[in-house]
């Protein structure tokens, strides 16, 4: 029986490979995700391990918390370099070296802009060019280590991308305006590509000056003499250290550092979610394709039954077929994943997320999980069609045109379908509107709700096919003439088949529509917030709008002759009420550039903050029961603690504000943060926004490669850019599911053409041209796609309505992006056209005579 | 000899004159009725048919379209269930059997030959022939299979697939498939219905020789008088009832009986 199943499969290679396609892309996404994230992890691991090579103990400043509210690692405070001499003097120390690190010293490219883009780190280090390099993870590939106040070594990636060679000059932007350095050497981390990050290396005195850390160090790496244990060495070092400095076992430090790059696991689950969607859609396609092939093989199953095959054997035969298709598809998908990993990485690069990579890691886990997921999903999807195959009675072997008998629960199906739909909507409603649910429960209920909703819509869709096809098929009957009319009628012939084919596309389009509406909602509420808040003429931000900017840029801009007001908003992290939160600083004249709606206090609040005042938004005030005069304890990353008192509470607009939970005066901020930065600086100028004023401001900050002057309108646009980028990322990832459903339409059409061979022969015999035949199939494909598209958009709008309602307190409004929806309809038609190319060609090529005799 | 309630005395005599073994008939049917549909639109395909199929004989069932001959064969073979009445195959009453017992009975006792051959296109001739054995998980008896291939004239075509064979050759494969497991009884449903007359002759010869050489009990439904002429016994059905029975007859006799029936 196994042989029969396998031979049968071999005899239907085309059909088998068509259904395999449904699983290939989903599995490729699973495997690609693992390969990509494993490779990233491998790169990070290797960077981390290398940066502590030969060290047993590492000495660094203590921080109050390791990561800030945005998930970035906090730079530990520096400590006096005198510590190094004391450690060196210990008898058990074989070697010790101090160094500095900085993430705010940036390489400036030939275009005058900062080289690292999109949040990629700007890594800066010190080396001791004369010392031994046992702790130095870097390797010089050309030139020498930098020595002296004007020398820098840069990473090989930047050198090749920006065409810098030893002896060239390059701009460095650190605390002040851009300075010019000579490239003394090109360096790299062996075996790792650092992605979009850049590295600049200086000798220790230069680094100390550049980073504003005269006489200080950030790290001391210590190697023990042989025979001395790490705990012993630690015990000797610890008494020498000031209270703000700690010594750590390198093994523990490596472990901790590896944990800090756990965002790769976020990427992993994020991408796996899309793999899951593609696989879900694929399971629809497989179930549908198998249903059709089984319906077409009724005679074969019946014959096997008359020859003594049991129902179980029939089941086994179908399941084995599915297994082989699933296994083959999964293997192809697994290897396709290697390519897809590169594609995903490229996609991340395009949206400005360029992460380090090392040699491709193809883990055993990747192989096992990919194959298992692909095979199990194919098997599950094949179960229902396989069970129906077992219901073929032997007598069908002697009946002409025998059809698949209805399933045992056929009569219950319509009711079951309605129940599924109702249950899905209920669960969604509960998940969105239910009060006092834990996040986990809410997500579970939403997840199951969405899955049930998709099942519910797809199992009820058969009833909608006729009305939808008559409406959506109308243009086809106009454009395609007789072929168009036949095409539309063909979609109504087997409403179940059309419905399940369209359902696969429905899922993809529902999610795309949902994302589009949500994106629009976020954009709309952000725009209204900016309109409400921003009074200033111009804003100065980093070129990417988000990275904080050294205060020196504000100071430079303040000298502009046309300026009437300048107001910087400082930003940093602090520990407030036990959690790491955003702390911002406001200038005295804030009220001139930002309009806040004060619930307590007045527009005078920013000017009255002094060295102990703060203002908060109304949500934060409500959460922590704050009123005027309430004290708030704030701990900075470098462990300074101070207390401020509430002097004002403003109403937080729905779309957010530039301010963190707590805002203090810039004076107090600068006192507590060693190198303060502005997230944005707002200015007013004489004469308002004019080209001349813009030019003057631009000229004023020309020395800062990472700064950008924007008018208030440009500022609004720039802030929307990341939303658009994320939307593009989501669209591209959802495209995968749409492609899977496109293959679903191809499958159905190819199988339909097989089935209607005789009919097509007849149509050709009575005068249908090849062109008309192609057009008939194409229109059938378009109408089917449109049914899926329209259903999907309806479901997407419904989901978006629910979710925007639930998020209305977060300020997300329900706004329909009409342009996007029109694009989706066009894309749906395109999917239909693409899906029809191959089946239409097959249909048009049929030999009329043979087709008429086809049995 | 079992009871032959509804069969006229002379028919029973003819049957007894045949080669029915002492073990009794291979298939016996009692009072079979089959009604399709309900109410006003109900059609009675069988209206009380009883018969015995004796061992080692070729029995032909004839009758005009709609006489119920196909329905009778489907019920005798356990493919369809009678509205009332009982069928026993090799002494086992089949109306009470569940699907899996019926399947096992089919494996052991029944071979089928179809009008449209029903071969699996992806299997070779030999694989098609061996299919019942592989489904049952039985080892083929090589000498028997070789003899069978010889007998049906496909010894040199065993690796061909159905698409590479003529209609007649395909039906030979189907005959081989029906005989390979040496079933108690072979049911043939219009075996020549899809073949030209020369090929039909060859196929009938093969079927006849299987009865003569192996004592293969066979029931054949046909409306081809020439096919009926190879039978040991011919049953005529009309309007759901057996109306006449003949022993070995030539085609002319068969045609005149059919004409009589048509004229009634």
Interface residues (C-beta under 8 A of the other chain):
Chain A: X1 X3 X4 X7 X8 X10 X11 X12 X299 X300 X303 X304 X305 X306 X307 X308 X309 X310 X311 X313 X393 X394 X395 X397 X398 X855
Chain B: X70 X74 X79 X80 X99 X100 X103 X104 X106 X107 X110 X112 X114 X115 X116 X118 X120 X121 X122 X123 X127 X131 X132 X134 X135 X136 X177 X181 X189
